[in-house]
Amino acid sequence: MTFKPKIWYPIAAVLCVVNVAAVWFAAAPAEPMHATLHAAFAVGFGLWAQRLRQRRQEGELQAGLEPLEFEVGQLRQELGEAQERIDFTERMLVKDRDTRRAGTD
């Protein structure tokens, strides 16, 4: 089974919110240790949710870059072919010019 941040992000966010609410319920009967524990869990789940969201955004960005990288590769290949054709054409023009000069001399 693979870890899917898309599924775990909402779970972590809900756990964070539930623990924030639990801080209030634990603090009401004056149980500071219990409230502190829920606050620590809320912070931990909040940080985890934030990290999952960043990982998901990076994955989406990477998925968006792959077609662009492929297209840039194709453009580079086409540019190289165009440069080769220009070089060939220049050589042919120089050869033709040299031939004309040799014929008129």
C-alpha positions as CSV (number, residue, x, y, z in Angstrom):
1,M,0.0,0.0,0.0
2,T,1.4,3.4,-1.0
3,F,1.2,6.5,1.1
4,K,-1.2,9.0,-0.6
5,P,-0.9,12.6,0.7
6,K,-4.2,13.4,-1.1
7,I,-6.1,11.1,1.3
8,W,-4.1,11.9,4.4
9,Y,-4.2,15.7,4.2
10,P,-7.9,16.0,5.1
11,I,-7.4,13.4,7.9
12,A,-4.5,15.4,9.4
13,A,-6.4,18.6,9.1
14,V,-9.5,17.2,10.9
15,L,-7.3,15.7,13.6
16,C,-5.7,19.1,14.1
17,V,-9.1,20.8,14.5
18,V,-10.5,18.1,16.8
19,N,-7.4,18.4,19.1
20,V,-7.8,22.2,19.2
21,A,-11.4,21.7,20.3
22,A,-10.2,19.1,22.8
23,V,-7.9,21.6,24.4
24,W,-10.9,23.7,25.4
25,F,-12.8,20.7,26.7
26,A,-9.7,19.5,28.7
27,A,-9.0,22.9,30.1
28,A,-12.5,23.5,31.3
29,P,-12.3,21.0,34.2
30,A,-8.8,22.3,35.0
31,E,-6.8,19.5,33.6
32,P,-3.7,21.4,32.4
33,M,-1.6,18.3,31.5
34,H,-4.5,16.8,29.5
35,A,-5.0,20.2,27.7
36,T,-1.3,20.5,27.0
37,L,-1.2,17.1,25.5
38,H,-4.1,17.9,23.1
39,A,-2.4,21.2,22.2
40,A,0.8,19.3,21.3
41,F,-1.2,16.9,19.2
42,A,-3.0,19.8,17.5
43,V,0.4,21.4,16.6
44,G,1.8,18.1,15.4
45,F,-1.2,17.3,13.2
46,G,-1.2,20.9,11.9
47,L,2.5,20.6,10.9
48,W,1.9,17.2,9.3
49,A,-1.1,18.6,7.3
50,Q,1.0,21.5,6.1
51,R,3.8,19.2,5.0
52,L,1.3,16.9,3.2
53,R,-0.2,19.9,1.4
54,Q,3.3,21.2,0.3
55,R,4.2,17.7,-0.9
56,R,1.0,17.5,-2.9
57,Q,1.6,20.9,-4.5
58,E,5.2,20.0,-5.4
59,G,3.9,16.8,-7.0
60,E,1.3,18.8,-9.0
61,L,4.0,21.2,-10.1
62,Q,6.3,18.4,-11.2
63,A,3.5,16.8,-13.1
64,G,2.8,20.1,-14.8
65,L,6.5,20.5,-15.7
66,E,6.9,17.1,-17.4
67,P,5.0,18.0,-20.6
68,L,6.9,21.3,-20.8
69,E,10.3,19.5,-20.5
70,F,9.2,17.2,-23.3
71,E,8.2,20.2,-25.5
72,V,11.5,22.0,-24.8
73,G,13.4,18.9,-25.8
74,Q,11.5,18.8,-29.1
75,L,12.1,22.5,-29.7
76,R,15.8,22.0,-29.1
77,Q,15.9,19.1,-31.6
78,E,14.0,21.2,-34.2
79,L,16.3,24.2,-33.6
80,G,19.4,21.9,-34.1
81,E,18.0,20.6,-37.4
82,A,17.2,24.2,-38.5
83,Q,20.8,25.3,-37.7
84,E,22.1,22.3,-39.7
85,R,20.0,23.3,-42.7
86,I,21.1,27.0,-42.4
87,D,24.8,25.8,-42.3
88,F,24.2,23.6,-45.3
89,T,22.6,26.4,-47.2
90,E,25.4,28.8,-46.4
91,R,28.0,26.3,-47.6
92,M,26.1,25.8,-50.9
93,L,25.8,29.6,-51.4
94,V,29.5,30.1,-50.8
95,K,30.3,27.2,-53.1
96,D,28.0,28.7,-55.8
97,R,29.6,32.1,-55.4
98,D,33.1,30.7,-55.6
99,T,32.1,28.7,-58.8
100,R,30.7,31.9,-60.4
101,R,33.9,33.8,-59.5
102,A,36.0,31.1,-61.0
103,G,34.0,31.1,-64.2
104,T,34.1,34.9,-64.7
105,D,37.9,35.1,-64.0
